[in-house]
């Protein structure tokens, strides 16, 4: 019930007030585990992407600081979000992430690890690619545009969902992690570039 109420409210806010534009919903698999990999500009990103995915609930791995505000923490928990400690290997969060994938759920991980308060993409950390390689889970690249300024709206607000990138299950060496990160980063950048070209 909490999820349905929160989703209805956020749908009104994002689609009704902020006029959120979503592309690529047809690329979201109807079932099965997948890692959703968006760029990160704002604390609004988890619920924003959550409403963009209208058929599935994304179970986010998000920094534990977001849960300090009890109201916001409750809201993002309704979208399947669970905390991860930054700056160290959080084995509890990793085990939870693997459980979500084994259950066939979409798992959301921000590859940049934190909000990037500037134009463009930041450095990708190893977590998303390592987890994908360890489990052989495909990755869904997602580009978020305009969330950096929320709750103010400056320019277009959009969530662009790319096609799934298949990942072969194998040991996540530094080389394989870097290669996969670059591939996903390139696809997110391409989604942004194509959208900007279209609206220019």
C-alpha positions as CSV (number, residue, x, y, z in Angstrom):
1,X,0.0,0.0,0.0
2,X,2.8,2.4,0.9
3,X,4.5,1.8,-2.5
4,X,1.3,2.5,-4.4
5,X,0.6,5.7,-2.5
6,X,4.2,7.0,-2.9
7,X,4.3,6.0,-6.5
8,X,1.0,7.9,-7.2
9,X,2.4,11.0,-5.5
10,X,5.7,10.8,-7.3
11,X,4.0,10.2,-10.7
12,X,2.0,13.4,-10.1
13,X,5.1,15.3,-9.1
14,X,7.5,14.1,-11.8
15,X,5.1,13.7,-14.7
16,X,2.4,16.3,-13.8
17,X,4.5,19.1,-12.4
18,X,8.1,18.5,-13.7
19,X,6.9,17.0,-17.1
20,X,9.3,14.1,-16.9
21,X,10.1,12.5,-20.3
22,X,10.9,8.8,-20.5
23,X,12.4,6.9,-23.5
24,X,13.2,3.3,-23.9
25,X,10.7,1.5,-21.6
26,X,10.5,-1.2,-24.2
27,X,14.1,-2.1,-23.4
28,X,13.3,-3.1,-19.9
29,X,13.0,-6.9,-19.7
30,X,9.6,-8.1,-18.4
31,X,11.3,-10.5,-16.0
32,X,14.6,-11.8,-14.7
33,X,17.6,-10.2,-13.0
34,X,19.2,-7.1,-14.5
35,X,21.5,-4.4,-13.2
36,X,20.2,-0.9,-13.8
37,X,23.2,1.5,-14.2
38,X,22.3,5.2,-14.2
39,X,24.4,8.3,-14.0
40,X,24.0,10.2,-10.7
41,X,23.3,13.9,-10.4
42,X,20.9,14.2,-7.5
43,X,19.4,12.5,-4.4
44,X,16.1,12.6,-6.5
45,X,17.5,10.0,-8.9
46,X,16.3,6.8,-7.2
47,X,12.6,7.8,-7.1
48,X,12.9,9.6,-10.4
49,X,14.2,6.4,-12.2
50,X,11.8,4.4,-10.1
51,X,8.7,6.0,-11.6
52,X,10.3,5.9,-15.1
53,X,10.3,2.1,-14.8
54,X,6.6,1.6,-14.8
55,X,6.4,-2.2,-14.9
56,X,9.2,-3.3,-12.4
57,X,10.5,-2.2,-9.0
58,X,14.2,-1.4,-9.0
59,X,16.0,-2.5,-5.8
60,X,18.6,0.1,-5.3
61,X,22.0,-0.1,-3.6
62,X,22.3,3.5,-2.3
63,X,24.6,5.3,0.2
64,X,23.5,4.9,3.8
65,X,23.5,8.7,4.3
66,X,20.2,8.9,2.4
67,X,18.5,6.9,5.1
68,X,19.3,9.5,7.9
69,X,16.3,11.5,6.9
70,X,13.5,9.2,8.2
71,X,10.9,10.5,5.7
72,X,13.1,10.3,2.6
73,X,14.5,7.0,3.9
74,X,11.0,5.6,4.1
75,X,10.1,6.8,0.6
76,X,13.1,5.2,-1.1
77,X,12.7,2.0,0.9
78,X,9.3,1.7,-0.8
79,X,11.2,1.5,-4.1
80,X,13.3,-1.4,-2.8
81,X,16.3,0.7,-1.8
82,X,18.8,-0.7,0.7
83,X,21.9,1.0,2.3
84,X,25.5,0.5,1.4
85,X,28.5,2.0,3.3
86,X,30.9,4.0,1.2
87,X,34.6,4.0,1.5
88,X,34.9,0.3,2.5
89,X,33.7,-3.1,1.3
90,X,30.2,-3.5,2.6
91,X,29.8,-7.3,2.6
92,X,26.2,-7.0,4.0
93,X,25.2,-4.8,1.1
94,X,26.9,-7.1,-1.4
95,X,25.1,-10.2,0.0
96,X,21.8,-8.3,-0.2
97,X,22.6,-7.3,-3.9
98,X,23.3,-10.9,-4.8
99,X,20.1,-12.0,-3.1
100,X,18.1,-9.5,-5.2
101,X,19.6,-10.8,-8.4
102,X,19.1,-14.4,-7.5
103,X,15.5,-13.6,-6.8
104,X,15.2,-12.2,-10.4
105,X,14.9,-8.5,-9.3
106,X,16.3,-5.5,-11.1
107,X,19.2,-4.1,-9.1
108,X,20.0,-0.4,-9.3
109,X,23.6,0.6,-8.8
110,X,25.1,4.1,-9.6
111,X,28.5,3.3,-11.2
112,X,29.9,6.7,-10.3
113,X,29.2,5.9,-6.6
114,X,28.2,9.5,-5.7
115,X,26.5,12.5,-7.1
116,X,28.5,14.3,-9.8
117,X,27.8,18.0,-9.4
118,X,29.1,19.0,-12.8
119,X,28.4,18.4,-16.5
120,X,29.4,15.0,-17.9
121,X,30.0,11.7,-16.3
122,X,32.3,11.0,-13.4
123,X,34.7,8.1,-12.8
124,X,33.1,4.7,-12.6
125,X,33.9,2.6,-9.6
126,X,34.4,-1.2,-9.7
127,X,31.3,-2.3,-7.9
128,X,28.7,-2.4,-10.7
129,X,30.9,-4.1,-13.2
130,X,32.3,-6.6,-10.6
131,X,28.9,-7.7,-9.5
132,X,27.7,-8.1,-13.1
133,X,30.7,-10.2,-14.0
134,X,30.5,-12.3,-10.8
135,X,26.8,-13.1,-11.5
136,X,26.7,-13.0,-15.3
137,X,23.9,-10.4,-15.0
138,X,23.1,-8.1,-18.0
139,X,23.4,-4.4,-17.5
140,X,20.8,-1.8,-18.5
141,X,22.5,1.6,-19.1
142,X,20.3,4.6,-18.1
143,X,20.9,8.3,-18.7
144,X,19.2,10.8,-16.4
145,X,19.1,14.4,-17.6
146,X,18.0,17.5,-15.6
147,X,17.8,16.0,-12.1
148,X,20.8,18.0,-10.9
149,X,18.6,21.0,-10.3
150,X,15.5,19.5,-8.6
151,X,13.3,20.5,-7.0
152,X,13.8,23.4,-9.5
153,X,13.3,22.6,-13.1
154,X,15.9,24.0,-15.4
155,X,15.6,22.7,-18.9
156,X,14.4,19.2,-19.9
157,X,14.0,16.4,-17.3
158,X,14.4,13.0,-18.9
159,X,15.2,9.3,-18.2
160,X,16.6,7.5,-21.1
161,X,16.7,3.7,-21.0
162,X,19.2,1.9,-23.2
163,X,19.3,-1.7,-24.5
164,X,20.5,-4.4,-22.1
165,X,24.2,-5.3,-22.4
166,X,24.8,-9.0,-22.0
167,X,27.6,-9.9,-19.5
168,X,29.3,-13.3,-19.4
169,X,29.9,-14.8,-15.9
170,X,33.6,-14.8,-15.1
171,X,36.1,-13.7,-12.6
172,X,36.1,-9.8,-12.3
173,X,39.7,-9.0,-13.1
174,X,40.8,-5.3,-13.1
175,X,41.0,-5.5,-16.9
176,X,37.5,-6.9,-17.4
177,X,36.0,-4.5,-14.9
178,X,37.6,-1.5,-16.6
179,X,36.5,-2.8,-20.0
180,X,32.9,-3.3,-18.9
181,X,32.8,0.1,-17.2
182,X,34.0,1.8,-20.3
183,X,31.4,0.1,-22.4
184,X,28.5,1.1,-20.1
185,X,29.9,4.6,-19.7
186,X,30.0,5.0,-23.5
187,X,26.4,3.8,-23.9
188,X,25.2,6.2,-21.2
189,X,27.0,9.1,-22.9
190,X,25.6,8.0,-26.3
191,X,22.0,8.1,-24.8
192,X,22.7,11.7,-23.6
193,X,24.3,12.8,-26.9
194,X,21.5,11.4,-29.0
195,X,18.8,13.1,-26.8
196,X,20.6,16.5,-26.8
197,X,20.9,16.3,-30.6
198,X,17.2,15.6,-30.9
199,X,16.0,18.5,-28.7
200,X,18.6,21.0,-30.0
